[in-house]
């Protein structure tokens, strides 16, 4: 573990209400008060933001079983290049992460190959089939931080109710991909003007909103948290706002593509704009921005979903859903939310990437408190830069943001006092 001094930066630590110029010390992998002596490696952070290490709670690392798309090694390098010191891996691997054995394999692999912290989620149901509950007790003992069938959605409400009740026994939040299959059918893009113009099957807002409403009722009934993943619909925002105002333990997250792009982006049939839930209309973007501004939507994440190029280079209907996002997400959110639209402050942006996800998943991260892990992200909020997918460190390059220029970027990622990534000067 390194002894590291980060000096002259603007420290923003939302968990402690701290926003001031100062120094941060890391010794033996932990945040420490100013030492009396000893040798410290020094970083001059003049002009930079010194923030707790950023956390992304929605990442597909693809291992085990799909290493042609991404690996734990490449995925964590991409996360570090985006400023993330901790990520939460989804369970839709092959085999699915529905057993203690698979969770143990992923955690051991991460110890060997990951350059940042990797936390695991466990599947809610065996094989992500939505029918029989996975063994929550052994998953909890193996160290999962949440339960989700992400990539799929449990359609049987009784199964979902029992899942939430049992998850409460182990203190685990449930995260849900909200999609009513009977309403969505074979939809591949937002149901609206552009789906009619392009002749593509529509994915209606109601397909998401129906499950969000279901989750609100179950969270209220069971008094146990349910987190709604990748919210895309304005109706979902309204449902969550009303429920949270009554104290229902439900929350929602936003991905960068759902505020940066709309369904009009699909007019070229570019499969790099195909994701699930889909890009929606401008009014949905406005509703999501309002939800971020008033705290209805309290977490930002990527839904990093890498696919090999040959998988995306097919007809639009046949292409898999999903895009990469770890290297661009902070920049997209900073550019849109802080600079262009002025929806939230820079401090609140950092809070949505640190204190809020740490609180939801009970992680000992997201803070610069004394004794906390020495995870730090250095940010230049004024830096304009252009993303080039050919220089991406992810194994896959299925991004809609190639050659886009953004304002704001993480310039160094530090894990346990060790610099694991630094932007080229």
DRENLOMI-302047 format. One record per atom (N, C-alpha, C): residue in one letter; z, y, x. Coordinates in pm, whole numbers, plus 32768, in hexadecimal, padded with zeros to 4 digits. Atoms other than C-alpha are relative to their C-alpha. Last residue first. Layout:
BEGIN
AZYX...
//
This chain:
BEGIN
X80007F6E7FFCX77F685D27F8DX7F7280338011X80447FCE7F88X77E884697F1BX7FFC80977FFBX80887FD08013X78E6841F7E0DX7FC680308085X80087F727FEAX7A1883567E73X7F6E802B7FF4X80867FC78013X7A7F81FA7E09X800980968016X805D806E8016X7BA1810E7E51X7F7280327FE5X807D7FC88034X7C89820C7EF3X7F9B7F8F7FF2X8075801F7FB0X7DD2814F7F18X7F84803D7FBFX80027FB37F85X7F1B81DB7E98X7F887FE98059X7F8B80237FAEX7F4C80CC7D95X7FFE80468088X7FB1806A8041X7DEC810D7D13X806F7FD6805FX7F9680327FA8X7D3982537D6AX80557F9C7FB2X7FAE805D804EX7BED82BF7CD6X80627FBC805FX7FB980637FB0X7B3783EF7D60X805B7FAE7FA6X803780007F77X7A3384E47CDFX804B7FA2805DX7F9A80327FA6X7A5F84BF7B66X7FC37FF6808BX800A80867FC7X795385937AC8X807F7FDC804BX7F7E80407FF7X791986C779F5X7FF37F738034X7FA37FA87FB8X77D78768797EX808B7FC37FFAX7F817FE58044X76C78670791EX8055805D8057X7FA77FAF7FAEX755886407978X807B80287FADX7FBA7F968049X7496852578D8X805D80498061X80357F7C7FE1X73A7846579BBX803A80707FA9X80447FF37F80X74058314791DX7FC2808B800CX7FE07F807FBFX74F2834677F7X7FBF800F808AX80567F988039X7473823C7704X800D80858049X7FBE7F848026X74FE812977E4X7F9E805F7FBDX80287FE1808AX749C7FBE7814X804C80797FCCX80247F738007X74BD7FB57990X7FD380297F74X80677FE58065X756C7E6B79D3X7FED80977FF2X806880647FEEX762B7DF87B0AX7F8D80167F9FX7FFA806C8062X76F37F3A7B05X7F8E7FA08019X7FC680757FBEX76ED7FFF7C4AX80197F8E7F9DX7F8980368041X75FC80FD7BB9X80337F87804BX7F927FF77F9FX750881997CB0X80837FCD7FC4X802680537F8EX73D8812D7BE6X806A8002806DX7FD9808A8018X748381B67AAFX7FDE7FA58076X8078804F7FDFX747183167B36X80247F6D7FF4X7FED80907FF2X757783FB7A99X7F797FBB8015X8063804C804DX754C856C7ADAX80117F6C801BX803F806E7FB8X7668864C7B4CX7FA47FB37FA2X8077802D8049X770D87967AF2X7FBB7F948053X806D803A7FB2X786C87B77B80X7F8E7FD37FA5X806F7FA37FFDX794B88A27AB9X7F857FC78045X80357FE88088X7A5387A67A4BX7F86805C7FFCX803A7F7B7FF5X7A8287217BAFX7FC080217F7AX806C7FD68058X7B6D85FD7B79X7FD2808C8026X801E7F757FDDX7C5585387C5CX7F8080287FB8X808E7FDC8003X7CD683FC7BB7X7FF380938022X80227F738010X7E2A836F7C17X7F68800E7FFAX808A7FFB802EX7ED4821A7C09X7FDE80917FDDX80467F917FC1X8014820C7CD5X7F6C80027FE2X8067802C7FA1X80CE812C7BE3X7FAF80778034X8074803A8042X81EF81E97B40X7F9C7FCD8068X7FF38091800CX833182197C04X7F8D7FBC7FBAX7FC780407F8AX833C83917BCCX80167F6B7FE7X7F6E80017FF8X826483E97AA2X802D7FBC8081X7FDC7FE77F74X80F2841F7AE2X8096800B8010X7F9D7F987FE4X808F83807998X8013800F8096X801F7F858048X7F7D82AC78FAX806380708015X80677FB07FBEX8009815C795EX7FF280857FB6X7FB17FAB7FA7X812D80777907X7FA380578055X801D800E7F72X80607FF277E5X8058805D8052X7F7F80117FB9X80ED7FCC7686X7FEA7FE68095X7FFA80877FC8X7F917F9975EEX807E7FE68053X802E8066805FX7F8F80C27500X80197F748035X7FA0800D806DX8064819C75E3X7FD87F927F9FX7F8980427FC9X7F8E815F7718X80687FE97F93X801780917FF6X7E5681AD764BX80777FB58038X8019803E8083X7EEB82FE75E2X7FE07F6C800BX7F858018804BX7F888361772FX7FE87FB87F7CX7F8C802C7FB2X7E4E83357800X80777FDE7FA6X802480697FA0X7CE983657780X80797FC78049X80468068804CX7D3D842B7645X7FD27F8D8058X7F9D804B804FX7E3D84EF7712X7FBF7F8E7FB3X7FBD805D7FA5X7D2E8552780BX80687FAD7FB6X806180647FD8X7C6085E876F3X80407F98805BX80058063806CX7D988695766FX7F9A7F93801EX7F84804D8001X7DCC873F77BDX80027F957F94X800A80637F95X7C5F87A677D1X807D7FA98004X7FEA7FCD7F79X7C8788517682X7FED7F908066X7F7880127FCEX7BEB87D37541X800A803D808BX7FB580478068X7AB68814746AX80927FF28026X7F777FCB7FFAX7A1E89177553X80577FC77F8FX7FCF7FF0808AX78C088AE74E4X808E80387FF9X80657FD38060X780988DE762EX8039801C7F76X80587F927FD9X791A88D77737X7FA680317F8EX7FBA7F917FBEX7A45880B76C5X7FA380778017X7F837FDB8044X79C8870E75C4X8042807C803BX800E7FE0808EX785B86F6762CX808280377FC5X806C7FA18018X7864870A77A8X7FFC802D7F6EX7FD97F807FC7X79B6866277CFX7F98806B7FDFX7F967FC68051X7959854976E0X802A80898033X80377FE28085X780C85047789X806B80447FAAX80577F8C7FF6X78A4851E78E6X7FCA80297F78X7FAC7F8B7FEFX79C084307893X7FAC807F8003X7FB47FD88077X78CD833677FEX8056807B8014X80287F81803EX77C7832E7911X806180337F96X801A7F987F9CX782E82237A0BX7FE380897FC4X7F8B7FE17FAEX78D7813C7910X7FE88075805FX7FC57F7C8017X77C3814E780CX806E8029805FX7F997FE97F9BX76D8802577FAX803C808B7FEBX802A7FAE7F8EX76237FE676B4X807180048066X7FA47FDC7F94X763A7EEE7595X7FC1804E8071X7FBA7F80800DX75847E2D7487X804E801D8080X7F6F80028019X749C7D1574EFX8036808D7FF0X7FAE7FD97F8DX73217D3F74CAX80957FF97FDDX7FCF80757FB7X726B7C7873BEX805F80238072X7FB180598056X72397D8A72BAX80437F908050X7F817FC08021X71C97E8173C7X80597FA47FACX800C7FB1807BX70BE7D997451X808A80337FD5X803D804E806CX710D7D2675B3X7FF2805B7F86X80907FE48000X716D7DC676FEX7FB67FA57F9FX801C7F87804CX72E47DCB76B5X7F6A801B7FF3X7FCC80138087X73257C647721X7FE280777FA6X805E8051804CX723D7C88784BX80317FE67F72X80767FB3802AX730D7DAB78CAX7FA27FAD7FABX806C80067F9DX74517CE578D1X7F8380447FCAX8060806C8019X75597D5B77DBX7F968005806DX807880147FADX76937E2A7816X7FAB7F8A7FD2X80388082802BX77827E8876FBX7F7E7FE7804CX805F80287F96X786D7FA47763X7FCF7F727FE3X804280798034X791B7FF47617X7F917FD68060X8090800F7FE9X795E814376C5X7FBB7F977FA9X801F80797FB2X7AB181C8765DX7F6A7FF08009X808C80017FD7X7B5F82F775C3X7FE77F868058X802180457F83X7CA782DA7505X7F6A80088018X7FA27FDF7F94X7D5483AC73FAX7FE27FBE8086X8036805E7F9EX7C6583CB72D7X8042801E8085X8018807A804EX7D26847771C0X7FCE7F90805AX7FAB806F7FD6X7DA8857072C1X7FF07F827FAFX7F807FFF804AX7D2486AD721CX80597F88801EX7FBB7F7F7FFAX7C1286F3731CX80887FFD7FBCX7FC87FF17F7AX7BAC85897348X8054807E8008X7F9680647FF2X7B81855C71D2X804180048088X7F8C7FCE804AX7ABD86A071B9X80777FA1800DX7FCC7F917FB1X79D4862172CAX807A803F7FBCX7FB8803C7F8FX79AE84DA720AX803E806E8058X7F8280368034X7954859870CCX80547FC2806FX7FA77F8F801DX784E86657186X80887FCF7FCEX7FD37FC77F80X77B4852A721CX806180717FE7X7F9B805C7FCDX77AA848C70C1X803680328086X7F847FE7804AX76F685BD7038X80717FA1802BX7FBC7F8A7FCAX75F485A0714FX8083801B7FB6X803D7F7F801DX7594844170E2X805680738037X800B7FD7808CX75F882F4717FX7FC8808E7FF5X80027F6E8002X75CD823872C3X7FEA802D7F71X80757FB77FD0X761280CC7276X80198096800BX804C7FC3806CX775580067266X7F95805F8035X7FBC802A807AX76E27F437328X8092802D8005X7F75802A7FEEX75EA7FC87425X803F7FE47F79X7FD4805F8067X747480007449X808D7FD18020X7FB87FB38065X741D813B750DX80327FA67F8FX7F887FCD7FBFX73BB80767644X8050805C7FA3X7F8E8057801EX72CE7FBB755BX807F802B8049X7FC280247F81X71D880DE7567X80807FB17FE4X7FE280908002X711F80D9741AX80397FD18085X805B803E7F9EX709882387467X80127F698006X808B7FEE802BX712C82C87326X7F9B7FC68062X804580818003X727F8231737DX7F6C800C7FE1X801F802A7F78X7317837E73ECX7FAD7F7F8002X80857FCD7FDFX730283F67282X7FD47FD7808CX80648067801CX74298310723EX7F728031801AX800B8022808EX750B840B72E8X7F927F987FEEX808480278030X75868443744BX80057FE87F69X806B7FC57FAFX76A284E6750EX7F767FEA7FC4X7FFC7F6E800FX77BF84B07415X7F8C8043804BX7FF67FDC808DX7792833C73CEX801880957FEAX80837FFD803FX770E82FF752DX8006802B7F6EX804D7F867FE3X785A836675C4X7F7B80077FB7X805480187F8AX792B825B7516X7FA580788016X80887FCA8000X7A4482B97428X7FBB7FDD8082X80357FD57F7EX7B89820873D3X7F7080307FF1X808F80127FEBX7C5A81D7729BX7FD580388086X803C7F9F7FA3X7DC281AB7232X7F6D7FE28010X808D801F7FE9X7E9881027129X7FC5806D805AX801580187F70X801180F67105X7F727FD1801FX803180897FF0X801881946FA6X7FE17FE98094X7FB2804E7FA1X80EA82D26FBAX7FD57F6F800EX7F9580458048X806683766E7FX80547FA8805CX7FAB7F968039X7F9484726F42X80757FC67FB2X7FA47FD37F97X7F138349700BX805C806E7FCDX7F9C80687FE6X7E8082B26ECFX8066802C8068X7FA4800A8072X7DD383F16E60X806D7F9A801BX7FB07F848008X7D3B842F6FB7X80667FF77F8FX7F9580047F9CX7CD082C46FDDX8058807C7FFAX7FA080698026X7C0D82C66E96X80767FFC8061X7FB27FD08072X7B6984146EE9X80697F9B7FD3X7FA67F967FCFX7B00839B7041X805880327F8EX7F9280437FBCX7A71825A6FACX806580658033X7FA780378067X79A083296EBCX80767FB9803DX7FAA7F958031X791383F06FDFX805F7FD07F94X801F7FC78084X789182AB7071X8062806F7FDAX80827FBC8000X7880823C71DDX7FE3804E7F81X801C7FC18082X79DA81BD723AX7F7E80508008X807F7FB68003X79CC80E67376X7FDB80387F76X80517FE77F8AX7AFF80097335X7F80804D7FDFX808C80108028X7BFD8020721FX7FA6802B8073X80527F9B7FC0X7D5F7FE972A4X7F6E7FE57FDFX808A802D7FF6X7E4F7F2D71C7X7FAE80748037X80757FAD7FDEX7FC27F6571F5X7F7C7FB48001X802180267F77X80CA7E9E7133X7F7C80438024X7FBB7FA17FA9X81757F086FF3X7FF27FD78093X7FBB804B7F98X80EE7DCD6F4AX80558058805BX7FB880728038X80867E726E03X80597FBD8069X7F957FCB8055X802A7FC06E9FX80557F8E7FC8X7F9F7FC07FA7X7F657F206FB9X807780357FB1X7FB480697FBCX7EBF7E396EBCX8068803B805FX7FA880438061X7E577F586DD7X80557F958043X7F987FA08028X7DD080246EFAX80627FBE7FA1X7F9E7FFC7F94X7D167EF56F80X807180617FE2X7FB5807E7FFEX7C657EBC6E36X807080048067X7FA57FFA8073X7C01802B6E24X80567F827FF8X7F9A7F9D7FDDX7B7080146F85X8066800B7F8FX7F9E80467FABX7AC17ED46F17X806D80608031X7FBC80658051X7A127F816DF3X806B7FB88052X7F947FC2804EX79C480B36EC7X804E7F9A7FAEX7F8B7FE37FAEX78FA7FF26FC7X8077802B7FACX7FE2807B7FB9X77FC7F4F6EDFX8076800F805FX7F9E804B804DX781580856E06X80257F7C8044X7F797FD37FDEX7765814C6F14X80697FA97FBBX7FC47F91804AX762C807E6ED6X808D8022802FX7F7280287FF0X75797FAE6FE2X804F80717FBFX7F937FA17FF6X74057FD56F83X808B7FC08005X7F94801E805FX72E57EE76FCBX807A805A8019X7F9D805C7FC8X71D07F967093X80707FE87F9BX80138083803BX709680306FFBX805E7F978037X802380617F98X709A815570EBX7FE97F747FC9X80767FD67FB5X708E82646FE2X7FCF7F938060X80738006805AX717D81AD6EFBX7F818024804BX801D808F8013X7272816A7017X7F8A7FEE7FA1X804A80367F8EX725182D77076X7FE67F6A7FF4X808A7FCF7FF7X72A983606F1FX7FB27FBB806FX80167F748022X73DE828A6EF5X7F6D8024800FX804F7FFA807AX747A81386F3BX7FF380927FD5X7FC37FBB8072X74F2814C70A2X7FA180057F89X7FE97F737FE5X744D804C7187X803B80407F82X80067FEC7F6FX74267ED271A9X801080928027X80167F777FD4X74837E5E704AX8004800F8097X804C80017F82X74607CEA700DX7FE6808A8036X8072805B7FFFX75727CDB6F04X7FBD7FFE8088X80577FDD7F8FX76507E0D6F21X7F837FA98003X803D7F7D8016X76F17DF26DCAX7F9B8024806DX804B8007807DX773A7C7C6DD0X7FBA80847FE1X808380407FEEX77967C916F3FX7FAD7FFE7F80X800A805B8073X78AB7D8F6F0AX7F747FC38002X8087801B8030X78D77E277064X80037F997F91X80057FF38092X7A0C7EC570FEX7F707FF27FCDX808C7FD5800CX7A457E41725FX7FE180007F6BX8065803E8057X7BBF7E217252X7F7A80468007X80737FA67FFAX7CE17E547342X7F8B7FBD7FB7X807F80408021X7E2F7DAE72F3X7F92806A8005X80597FBE805FX7F677E30739EX7F827FAD7FEAX80897FE77FD3X804E7D337442X7FB1804C7F95X800B7F757FD7X81C97D377419X7F7680268030X80097FFD7F6FX81DC7BBC7413X7FEE808F8036X7F93804F7FC7X82597B9972AEX800280078098X7F867FAE8003X81717CB67246X80747FB58040X80077FA67F8DX80467BE572B3X807E80578008X7FD6804C7F89X80B27ADA71BAX7FFC8057807DX7F738027800DX80A67BCD7096X80327FB6807CX7FAE7F877FEBX7F617C6C7108X80957FDE7FF8X800D7FD97F74X7EB97B18712CX80598079801EX7FA780587FB2X7F3E7AA56FDDX7FFB80258094X7F757FE08021X7E9E7BD26F36X805F7FAC8053X7FDD7F857FBAX7D567B9C6FEFX809080297FE2X7FF3801F7F71X7D457A346F7CX802B807C804DX7F84804D7FF2X7D897AA16E17X80187FDB8092X7F8F7FA37FFEX7C7D7BAF6E2FX80867FB8800EX7F9C8036805DX7B6E7AB46E8FX807F80568009X80267FDE8088X7A597B7F6F33X80677FD27F98X7FC98064805DX7AE77B847093X7FE2802B7F71X7F997FCB805BX7A037C69715CX802C7F917FA1X8005803A8087X79327C0D728BX8073803A7FAEX8085803A8000X78E47CB773D3X7FE77FBA7F7DX806A7F9C7FECX7A567CF773EFX7F7A7FBF801FX807980548000X7B277BD37371X7F868056801DX80787FD08042X7C607C9073D4X7F947F948001X8051806C8039X7DC57C5E744AX7F89803C7FB8X80297FEC808BX7E837D487530X7FAF7F887FD5X7FC37F82802EX7F2F7D607684X7FDA80207F70X805E7FA78046X7EF37BF876F3X8049807C7FCEX80077F747FD8X7FE87B7077F5X7F9B80577FBAX80637FF57F94X7FD679F577F6X7FE680908027X7FBF802E7F85X811A79EA772BX7FA2800B8077X7F9F7F9A7FDAX80707ABC761FX80447FDA8083X804D7F8E7FD0X7F4879CD761AX805D8070802EX8029801E7F77X803878A77606X7FA9806F803AX7F8C800D7FA8X80E4793B74D8X7FD87FE78090X7FD07F7C7FD5X7FA479B47432X80737FF58064X7F7080117FE5X7F0878587426X803D80808039X7FE8802C7F77X7DB478B5738AX80977FF68017X7FBF7FA77FA1X7DA478D07211X800D7FC18089X7F7F80377FD9X7CA677F9715BX803E8058806BX7FCD8064805DX7B7F788A7098X808D7FD18021X7FC77FC08076X7AEB79C6712BX80417FA07F9DX8045802F8078X7A05790B7219X803980397F7FX802B7F868047X7A6E79CA7350X7FB77FDF7F7EX808F7FF27FF1X7A7E787673FDX7FC5807B7FBFX803B805F7FA1X7BDB78497375X7F68800E8000X801F80858036X7C4C797E72BCX7FBC7FA9806AX7FAD80168077X7CFE7ABD7328X7FEA7F727FCCX8047800B8080X7C6A7AB07485X80647FEC7F8EX80188088802CX7D427B2675A5X7FB880007F7BX7FE48019808DX7D2F7C747652X7FE77F6D7FE4X804D805B8056X7D4C7C8F77C9X8029800C7F6EX7FA880398066X7DB67DA478B6X7FA97FB07F9EX8043803D8072X7CF17DE879F4X806A7FC47FA4X7FAC80538057X7D7B7EDB7AF6X7FAE7FCB7F8BX7FA57FB38054X7C807F5D7BF8X80537F9D7FADX7FCF7F937FADX7BB77ECD7D1CX805D805C7FB1X80007F7C803FX7B887D7F7C6FX80378069805FX807D7FB57FF6X7B267C4D7D3BX8002808D7FC8X8053801B7F8BX7C4F7B6E7D8DX7F9080658012X7FAE7FED7F88X7D567BF37C9FX7FAD7FF2807EX7FEE7F717FEDX7C4A7C127B94X8054801E807BX80807FCD7FCDX7BEB7AA57BBBX800B8096801EX8008802A7F75X7D587A477B91X7F7F80318042X7F9F7FB27FB3X7D717B177A55X7FFD7FDA8094X802F7F757FF4X7C2F7A8979C7X806080518057X80767FFD7FA9X7C9679217A10X7FD1808F8018X7FD080147F77X7DF079577979X7F8C80058063X7FBE7F827FD9X7D5579E5783CX80307FF68091X806A7F9F7FE5X7C6D78B6782AX803A8086802CX804A802A7F89X7D8E77C07850X7F9380658024X7FB97FD47F89X7E6D787C775DX7FB37FDD807FX7F9A805C7FCFX7D6B7846764EX8042803A807CX7FA980268070X7C857914756FX806D7F9E802AX7F777FF67FCAX7BC779D0767DX80657FE77F91X7FB47F8D8030X7A78795575FCX808D7FFC8039X7FC680088085X79CA785476D5X804B807F7FD9X8029808A801CX78E779037717X803F7FA18066X803A803F7F8BX79667A6876F8X7FD27F727FDAX807A80498028X79AA7B2875BBX7FB27FD0807AX7FFB80937FF4X7B137B73761DX7F7F7FB77FE0X801080408082X7B017CE9766EX7FEF7F68800EX807480578011X7B847D6B77BAX80027FBE7F76X7FD3806F8055X7C727E9477CAX7F867FAE7FDAX8057801F8071X7C347F8678E8X80387F877FB5X7FD980738053X7D15803379E1X7F9A7FEE7F91X7FA880547FAFX7CD181217B05X802E7F857FB3X7F9E80538047X7BA781C87A62X804F7FA88060X7F7C7FC47FFCX7AF382EA7B08X806F7FAD7FC2X7FF07FA78073X7990828C7AA7X808880427FFCX80607F937FEFX794581FC7BFEX800380617F8CX7FCA7FA77F99X7A86812F7BDCX7FA380778015X7F907FB7803BX7A0280A07A95X803C80628064X80397F9B805AX78B880457B37X806D80537FC0X80377F987FA9X79747F967C50X7FC180707FADX7F907FAB7FD5X7A427EE27B46X7FD1806A8063X7FCE7FAE806FX79077E657A9EX8071805B802AX805B7F8F8016X78697DF27BE4X8032805C7F91X80107FAE7F88X79937D1D7C51X7FA8807A7FE4X7F857FB37FF1X79ED7C9E7AF6X7FF5805C8079X7F9180517FCEX78867C387ACBX807C80588008X7F987FB57FBAX776A7CC579FCX80647F9C8036X7FF87F7B803CX762F7C567943X8060805B804FX80827FC07FE8X75CA7B237A10X7FFD808D7FC7X80007FB17F85X773E7AD17A1BX7F7880368028X80767FAB8010X773F7A6478B0X7FEE8059807AX806E8034804EX7829793778AEX7F8380547FF5X805C80687FD2X797A79B7791DX7F867FF07FA6X7FD2807C7FBFX79567AD9794DX80797FCA7FB6X8060806F8008X78997BD17872X80277F81804AX801A80247F75X79657D0378D9X7FA77F85800EX8030808A7FFAX79557D9A777CX7FDB7FE28091X806280207F98X7A2C7ED37771X7FDB7F6C7FF8X8069804D8044X7AF87F7A765EX7F8B7FE68060X7FCA80768046X7C4D800376C5X7F957FA97FBFX806580208065X7BD280F477D0X802A7F7E7FBDX7FFA8086803BX7CF2818F7895X7F907FF17F99X803B800F8085X7CE382BC797EX7FFF7F6E7FD5X807780548001X7DD282CC7AA5X7FCD7FEA7F73X7FDF808F7FFCX7EC983E87A71X7F7F7FAF7FFBX7FDA803B8080X7E2285367AB5X80347F728015X7FBC807C7FD9X7DFA86197BE3X803B7FC57F81X7F95802C8059X7CF9871E7B7DX80397F7D8037X800F807B804DX7C2E87AF7C9BX80767FEC7FA2X806C7FF48060X7BFD89097D30X7FEC7F877FA8X80177F75802BX7CD488B67E5EX7F8580077FA5X803B7FFF8086X7D0F873E7E64X7FEB808E7FCBX7FF87F778030X7D4B87237FDCX7FB580087F7CX80787FD48047X7D8485B18017X8017808F7FD2X80037F888052X7E83854A811CX7F7880167FC2X808D7FDB8008X7EE383FB81B6X7FF780737F9CX8048800B807EX805A840D81DDX7F6D801E8017X808D7FDF7FF9X813483D0830DX7FBD7FE77F79X805E80708003X82AC83D682E6X7F7080307FFCX805280107F88X83A484E3828AX7FA17F8C7FF0X7FC77FAF7F94X848B856B817FX7FAC7FF8807EX7FB180467F9BX83B384E68066X8035805F806BX80287FD37F7AX834A85B37F37X80587FBE8069X7FE37F747FE5X839784E47E03X7FDB80248090X7F7C7FEA7FC2X82E183987DD6X801A8095800EX7FEA7F707FFDX81C083107D09X808D801A8030X7FBE7FC08071X81A781A17D64X800380988012X80448019807FX80C280CA7E3CX803B80457F87X7FF3808D8024X81A980BA7F67X7FC97FE47F75X7FCA80517F93X81B582367F70X80177F737FCEX7FFF808F8021X80E783227E9BX80317FB5807AX7FE7805C7F92X812484987EA4X80007F717FCBX7FD88084802FX808F85997DB7X800D7FA5807AX802280737FACX807E870A7E0FX80307F7F7FBEX7F9880427FB2X807B88417D39X7FCA7F8B804FX8031801C7F7BX7FC589287C4AX806F7FC18051X7FD87FA17F99X803B89087AE9X7FC17FDB8084X807F7FC37FDCX7FFD8858799EX801E80708063X80097FBA7F81X811687677945X7F7280348018X80177F748021X816D86FC77E5X7FEE8059807AX7F897FB17FDCX81FE85B9786EX7FF080947FE1X7F8B804F8028X810784C677CEX8082804C801BX7FDA7FEA808CX7FFE85D777E9X807D7FB37FD4X7FBD807F8023X7FFD85D07968X8031800C7F70X7FF980098092X7F0D86DF79E0X80347F757FDDX7FCC807C8037X7F4987377B4DX8005800A7F69X7FC57FDE8082X7E6B884D7BD0X80297F7E7FBEX804D8015807AX7E3487EB7D39X804780377F86X80467F86802EX7EC2887F7E7AX7FAC7FED7F84X7FC67F7A8000X7F2A87327F14X7FA180697FC5X806D7FB68040X7EF585C07EE2X8033808D7FEBX7FDC7F7B8031X7FDA85117FDBX7F8280417FC7X806A7FA1801CX7FAA839B800EX803B80827FCAX7FB37F87801BX807F828B80A8X7F9A80707FF4X800A7F887FB1X7FA381598084X806A80677FDBX80007F8A8053X800080008000X8000807D8058
//
